[in-house]
């Protein structure tokens, strides 16, 4: 099992008592992500559509390899 952590050059991932992602036998499991601005670590309080977009961007941030960001 391999823990996935964004690289030091990427904006910080919101912290919690979990790993942002885990790879196990070729399957990647990503923890739930909040609509939080990675640069400021502040919750985003826009519309549900904007919050969903931001949460999915945060999932994408976990899944992309460091060189791709």
RADA-V778430 format. One record per backbone hydrogen bond with DSSP energy under -1.0 kcal/mol. CO is the residue of the C=O (numbers start at 1). NH is the residue of the N-H. Records with the same first field share a line. If there is no record, write none. Layout:
CO = NH  NH
This chain:
2 = 23
7 = 10
16 = 18
20 = 31
21 = 4
22 = 29
23 = 2
24 = 27
27 = 24
29 = 22
34 = 36
35 = 44
37 = 41
42 = 37
47 = 51
48 = 52
49 = 53
50 = 54
51 = 55
52 = 56
53 = 57
54 = 58
55 = 59
56 = 60
57 = 61
58 = 62
59 = 63
60 = 64
65 = 68
66 = 69
